[in-house]
Amino acid sequence: MRSSLVKTATDAVQAAVDFIMPLVCVHCGTESSLLCTDCIEDANKVPDNVCRTCAAPTAEYLNFCGDCIALPPPLDRLVPAYRYGGAVRSAVHALKYRHMTAIATVMGELMAEHKFFRRAKLDCVVPVPVHKDRLRERGYNQAALLARSVADNIELQYISDALTKTRATASQVELTWHERSLSLTNAFVANYDFEDAHVLLVDDVSTSGNTLMNCAVALKRAGARRVSGLVFAKEGDGESAEVEYQSSPTRSRYSST
């Protein structure tokens, strides 16, 4: 009862805000919603012929790329909703850099529509964490906003503090592939026991895959059986780039995009 009253009150407040300040699409400027229907329909979805583990292009009907077959990574599945670019890029930038946190609800709804959820048997949803200094600077974690929206839409438990980023690292967009690999090694720890759980790990964008891979390592160290990554966008042109993660003394290197 309480949740329905809260939702009603929230909807009423949003309606009043929309009346005073009509919503405008962050990409095309059309007065309709933060991400209009036309822009969503024009966005490039990731095709079916990609590796299930790293989303690199594969030959038709192949589920995994050669790199992931040769050395299976800690992330069991990577599920990108869209390719990075156009309206998708505008949405990511609006959320991450323009402080338009309301768009996370729309993005999360779109992520939750992926066909992956038709068969996936998941136990919980967790966000990729940011370091406390970055959280203080930005005021919010965009991955957490997306993860909560996804969890609400698929009606699954959301654990906001499942992971902690133990040290600050330079912005990944400023680093080379190799520098990204080194900067994130052992940068994440799990705060709970995830024994035998299938965890859905959520972030806004995957480029090299380093962040997701290293978070997956931390979750599996805490007992997770499977870790699937869900991102709003996959960036990159499919060219192989070296990704490193710290898993065990005998397995610490993985090639991906």
N, C-alpha and C positions, 0 to 999 in steps of 0.2 A: 504494500500500500504506500509506504513511504517513498519507495523508488519511483512509483508512478506519479506521485505528487511532485517530486523533485523534477522529473522529466517534464511535467506539465508547466511548472514554473520556469524551467530553462527554456522551453519552447516559446513561452509567452515573452520572455526577455529577448530572445533572438528575433521574434517577430517585430517587436518594438524597434530593435536596432536596425533591422532590415528596412523598416518603414522610414526611419530617419536617414539612414545611410544605405541605400540599395547596394546589393552585392554586385561586384563587377569581376568578370573572369580575369584571372591573373595573366593570362596569355594573350587573349584577343581584345579584351576591354569591353566585351558585350555585357550589358546589364542583365544578369540572370542569376549566376551563382559564381562562387570562387573559381570553379573550373567548369565551364559550360559543356553541354552535351556534345556540341559539334567538335570541340577541342578534344574531348575524351574519345570520341569516335575516330578522330584523325590520328590519335597517338599510336605509335608503333608498338605492337605487342611482340614479345619474344616468340619466335617460331617454335614448332614442336621438335625440329631436328637440332636440338642442343643437348649437350651432356647434362644429365640429371644432377650431377654433383657440382659442376663448376659453371655450367651454362655456356661453355665454349661450343662453337658450331661443330656438328658431327655429320657424318654421312647419314643419309636417310635411313630410318629404322634402327639406327644404333642408339642405345640408351646412354652410353658412356664414351668419353674420349679415350685415346690411348694413354695419355698421362695418368688419368684417374684409375684406369685399369691396372697400370703398372705399379702405381703407388697410391692406394686409396687414401683420400684426405680425411681429416677428422670430421668435416661437415658431410653429412650423409646425403643431403639434398639442398640444392639452391633453387629457389622459386622466385624469379623476377616477374613482376607484373607487366613491366614495359621496358622498352629500350630507352636509354637516356637521350633526350633531345626534344626540341619543340615545346609543346605544352607540358610535357613531363618535366623537362628542365625548369620551366617557369614555375611549376608547382613546387618542386624541390627547393628552388631558390627563395620562393615566397615564404616557405616554412622555415628554412634554415637561416636565411640572411635578412629577411624583411620582417621577421617576427610576426608573421600572419599565422598564428597557431591554430586558428579556426579551420584552416584548410586541411589539417591533419585528419579531421573527421571524414572529409570527402575522400582523401587518399586512402585511409584505412578501409573504408567501404569498398573501394575499387580493388584493393589488395585481397580482401576477403571473398571477392567473387571469383578468384582463380579456381580453375577446375581441380587443382591439387587437393582442395578441401572436400571433394566428393568422396574420396577414399581414405584420406589420411586419418589415422587414429592418433590423435595428439593428447597430451596430458596437461600442458600449460603453455602460456605465451610469455616470453621474456624479452626485454629490449636490450640492444647493445648499449652499454653504459658509456657515459662521458666522465672524464676526470672532474673532481670537485671544483677545480679552478675554472675549467671551461663552463661548468654548470653555473657557477657564480657569475661568470662574465656574461653568458647568454641569457640566463634566467630560466632555462628549460632545456630538456633533452628531447630533440625532435623524434628520435627513435622511440622514446617512451610514449610520446603522444600517439604515434602511429600504432605501436603495439597495443595500447589500451583500446584504440578504436577497432583494431582487428579482433581482439579478444571479445569485445562487446558484440561484434557482428557474428562471430562464430560461437558465441556463448561458451567460452572456455576461461579457466582460471588465469588471471593476469598477476604476475609476480614482478613488481616494479624494481625491487632491489636484489634480484637473483644474482647479478654479477656486479663486481666493483672493478673499476679501472684504477690500478694501484699507483700509477705514475703518469704525469703529464707527458704528452708527446707532441711533436710539431704537427701542424695541420698536414694531413696525408696528401692534400693536393699540391703541397709545396715540395714533396719528396720524390726521389726516383723510386723505381720498383724495389731495388735492393735496400734502399734506406727505409722504405715502409716495412719491409720484412724484419729488419733488425730492430726498428723502433717499437714494434708491438709484441716482440717475443716476451712471454711471461708477464705481460702487462695486465692480465685479467685474472681474477679469482672468483670462484663461486661461493656464495654465502650460505647455501643450503645443501642438503643431501638430495640429489636427484636420482636416487637409485632406481634403475629400470624404467625411467621415464623417457617419453618421446617429447623433446622440448622444441617448441617453435621459437626461433631466434629472429627478431625483427630489427631491420635497419632501413634507412631511407634509400641509400645507393650502395651498390657494390661495384668496385672498379677492379682492383687486383684480387679481392677476396681475402686479403690478409686479416682484416678485422674480424670477419665472420669465422675464419678458420681458427684464429687464436681464442676467440670466445668459445668455440666448440670444444677446443682442447680443455679449457677450464671446466666446462659443463661435464665433459666425459670423465675428467678426474674426480668429479663429484658424484659419479655413478650413472650419469645419463646413458641410456641404451642407444638412443638415436638423437641427433640434432639436425633439424631442418632449418634452413635460412630462408626467410621471406623478405624481399626488398621491393620497394616501389619501382626502382629502376636499376637496370644493368648498364654500366658504362663500359665502353671499349669496343674495338673493332674486330675482336676475335683473334688477334695475334697473341701467340703464347708469350707469357711473361712469368719470370720466376717468382714464386711465392715461398716463403719459408715460415715454418712455425715450430715451436718446441713441443714435442709430444713425448718422445722417449729417446734414450741414447741411440737406438737403432733406427729410428724413423723421424727425420727432422726436415725433410725437403719435399716440396710438392710443386709441380708446374701447373699453372692455371692462367686464366685471364682475369 
